[in-house]
């Protein structure tokens, strides 16, 4: 039996691999943070749009009602 087969391999310390792993985790975190910011902006803009659409509809209804009474 060869000696290398009997001795378990020790894990090789690979600082480059650890750095890539940290970079990947940081990239995922950055992506998730950016997504939360975009989602918050989208929700705010949607609320503004719906408010404006409701106000416009109310104004149109008021104009039609006023026009009909003349």
GISUL-V118908 format. One record per residue. N is the residue number from 1. RES is the residue in three letters. PHI is phi as a letter, one per 30 degrees, with the letter a starting at -180 (* if undefined). PSI is psi in radians with two decimals (none if undefined). NEAR is the number of other C-alpha atoms within 10 Angstrom. Layout:
N	RES	PHI	PSI	NEAR
N	RES	PHI	PSI	NEAR
This chain:
1	UNK	*	2.23	5
2	UNK	d	2.55	6
3	UNK	d	-0.65	7
4	UNK	d	-0.49	8
5	UNK	d	-0.50	8
6	UNK	d	-0.47	8
7	UNK	c	2.12	8
8	UNK	d	2.53	8
9	UNK	d	2.39	8
10	UNK	d	2.54	6
11	UNK	d	2.40	6
12	UNK	d	2.25	6
13	UNK	d	2.08	8
14	UNK	b	1.63	8
15	UNK	d	-0.53	9
16	UNK	d	-0.71	9
17	UNK	d	-0.71	10
18	UNK	d	-0.71	11
19	UNK	d	-0.74	11
20	UNK	d	-0.67	11
21	UNK	d	-0.76	12
22	UNK	d	-0.73	12
23	UNK	d	-0.71	12
24	UNK	d	-0.76	12
25	UNK	d	-0.71	12
26	UNK	d	-0.69	12
27	UNK	d	-0.72	12
28	UNK	d	-0.76	12
29	UNK	d	-0.76	12
30	UNK	d	-0.73	12
31	UNK	d	-0.79	12
32	UNK	d	-0.67	12
33	UNK	d	-0.80	12
34	UNK	d	-0.68	12
35	UNK	d	-0.72	12
36	UNK	d	-0.71	12
37	UNK	d	-0.80	12
38	UNK	d	-0.74	12
39	UNK	d	-0.71	12
40	UNK	d	-0.76	12
41	UNK	d	-0.72	12
42	UNK	d	-0.75	12
43	UNK	d	-0.72	12
44	UNK	d	-0.81	11
45	UNK	d	-0.63	12
46	UNK	d	-0.75	12
47	UNK	d	-0.74	12
48	UNK	d	-0.75	12
49	UNK	d	-0.78	12
50	UNK	d	-0.67	11
51	UNK	d	-0.78	12
52	UNK	d	-0.76	12
53	UNK	d	-0.69	12
54	UNK	d	-0.73	12
55	UNK	d	-0.72	12
56	UNK	d	-0.73	12
57	UNK	d	-0.71	12
58	UNK	d	-0.70	12
59	UNK	d	-0.76	12
60	UNK	d	-0.70	12
61	UNK	d	-0.72	12
62	UNK	d	-0.73	12
63	UNK	d	-0.72	11
64	UNK	d	-0.70	11
65	UNK	d	-0.73	11
66	UNK	d	-0.66	10
67	UNK	d	-0.59	9
68	UNK	d	-0.37	8
69	UNK	d	-0.05	6
70	UNK	c	none	5
